[in-house]
Amino acid sequence: MPELTYRTAGESHGRALCVLVEGLPAGLSVDVELIDAELRRRQGGYGRSGRQRIEKDAVTILSGVRRGQTIGSPVVMEIPNRDFRIDEAPEINRPRPGHADFAGSMKWLTADCRNTLERASARETAARVAAGALAKCLLAEFGVTCVGFVVAVGAVQANVPAEMSPEQLRAARDANEVCTPDAGVFDAMLAAIHAAKVSKDTVGGVVEVRVFGVPPGLGTCAAWQDKLDGRLMQAVGAIQAIKGVEIGLGFEAARRPGSQVHDAIRYDSGQRQTPSFGFVRQTNNAGGLEGGMTNGQTIVMRGAMKPISTLLQGMESVNLKTLQAERSDYERSDVCAVPAASVVAENVVAFEIARAWLGKFAGDTLREVRAAYEFYADAVRRLA
């Protein structure tokens, strides 16, 4: 069967966003309500622009699903844009520093940044969220859970204990507008976003994704391009405005001696039936990945999001038509999109885990995928 992949299409103010997903096994129940709920979460969070009051994101499935289940053919989903005005939208000639405007105009030899910004816009991530949410339908069949949340807004840092369960994380995260499980920093994060809004500025932050219930052995060390940590970093790093990605300890690992970095292994027969198959660690500094493969621990990833490039106050720029110095153009934008980025990160990570899952437990039907996993799990348990 083909590898699980997806491609997106569409512009910020085009008719619609579309995503084509290939490689899902037949017989998978598709939870459209889950997909739509993830799209709604992506639109939320304090600091979003007025665009979110216009759009009411929801998917229409155009192919690949019959009577609520996949049939083995490509799945195509469409997310209509209510703010459809791409042909009437004005030219943008003064590129915004930090945005794709300038580089795209040079690439496609035009003084109008509109052509670039329409595709470069973070609006495109709605399609990626839909693809990831669809992939979660597969992961749910095997008890794998992904949870994304905010751990920093500007200089305000959250404390999210490693012991929190997926249910605890979701409940705490969903209880506030900045999507952080740490209620103690909610007010400070809110204040940081409000201060940026008052000063006509923007603010970034850090998001984290934890993946629970993943067995060891997904991914590979045999081919560099198939290492799962590399694929996960690419997926998160390719989200608009993400400038840094780390797994587990991340950059902190470079500052510690090995004895304070690597996670000692022990065997606990009482946990043979868990996804770790009884091989457990006291720490998880590796973030669930070693040698490009999962090690049975919770996967922990973080992405650093820069402040949004569109500032209401503008910045020094150049008019690409006249070559004269001017302030950058303003295009309706968020003050802070870190909460939304946590939703996008959660779903792109989910897709990569699903891809790695099907890479190891391949099958044309969900029954075959389940059988392959059960055979593997039984074989690992027989090792002990």
Secondary structure as UniProt FT lines:
FT   STRAND          5..9
FT   TURN            12..13
FT   STRAND          16..22
FT   HELIX           32..43
FT   TURN            46..47
FT   HELIX           51..54
FT   STRAND          60..63
FT   STRAND          65..66
FT   TURN            67..68
FT   STRAND          69..70
FT   STRAND          75..80
FT   TURN            86..88
FT   TURN            97..98
FT   HELIX           101..107
FT   TURN            108..109
FT   HELIX           114..120
FT   HELIX           122..124
FT   HELIX           125..140
FT   TURN            141..143
FT   STRAND          145..153
FT   TURN            154..155
FT   STRAND          156..157
FT   TURN            162..163
FT   HELIX           166..173
FT   TURN            174..175
FT   TURN            177..178
FT   HELIX           183..185
FT   HELIX           186..198
FT   TURN            199..200
FT   STRAND          205..212
FT   TURN            216..217
FT   HELIX           224..226
FT   HELIX           228..237
FT   TURN            240..241
FT   STRAND          242..247
FT   TURN            248..249
FT   HELIX           250..255
FT   HELIX           258..260
FT   STRAND          265..267
FT   HELIX           269..271
FT   TURN            272..273
FT   TURN            275..278
FT   STRAND          279..281
FT   TURN            285..288
FT   STRAND          289..290
FT   TURN            291..292
FT   STRAND          293..294
FT   STRAND          299..305
FT   TURN            312..313
FT   STRAND          316..318
FT   TURN            320..322
FT   STRAND          325..327
FT   HELIX           338..360
FT   HELIX           366..381
FT   TURN            382..383
//
